[in-house]
Amino acid sequence: NAGVMQNPRHLVRRRGQEARLRCSPVKGHSHVYWYRQLPEEGLKFMVYLQKENIIDESGMPKERFSAEFPKEGPSILRIQQVVRGDSAAYFCASSPQGFEAFFGQGTRLTVV
Amino acid sequence: AQSVTQLGSHVSVSEGALVLLRCNYSSSVPPYLFWYVQYPNQGLQLLLKYTTGATLVKGINGFEAEFKKSETSFHLTKPSAHMSDAAEYFCAVRENKGTGKLIFGQGTTLQVKP
């Protein structure tokens, strides 16, 4: 069984570009969470999605960040006009029923 | 609001020594608690979890944790450290509003000396 797959593993963007992070959940899981890990910090919740719906986006910055989990295909975390402060590791986790979460290996975003 | 505090951002032990990583939580309702391990440039791997029932929880790689409601603690222990245990460890509490999101502590880096 494949676990949570995130790609790319590493992403370098120049300031002002867009970053797209993809997450394919465990097969059969309909709940997806995104977390951000800033250097020397723990993980902070960003957004919780179920298929085609955003359930909780209380941890998402108000501007430039968006997330989706379409009926078909992976969940996407999109960051527009990236700034240096967006440099972090972004982790996706999936869950069958919103309980135990299985984490991907993360996407490490570097903004130069 | 729920929160998690991990005491000690860095812990260093000798190989073969006891590992003790401290975690205290704040929750108004019985919590669901988790310990995760993160190896360098890797994702998070679940070590163990507490939901209900037995307060001493055994996990993978010889780790265990005890839920102590009176102390609001969920400390992680391992009797004998191995070099391969060197990693970062995160304690987390599941938010009780029903979204299932996790609230993490700041993490503790475990160093194991030969």
Interface residues (C-beta under 8 A of the other chain):
Chain A: V4 Q6 H31 Y33 Y35 E41 G42 L43 K44 F45 Y48 I55 D56 G59 F91 A93 S95 G98 F99 E100 A101 F102 F103 G104 Q105 G106 R108
Chain B: Y32 Y36 N41 Q42 G43 L44 Q45 L46 K49 F90 R94 G98 T99 G100 K101 L102 I103 F104 G105 Q106 G107
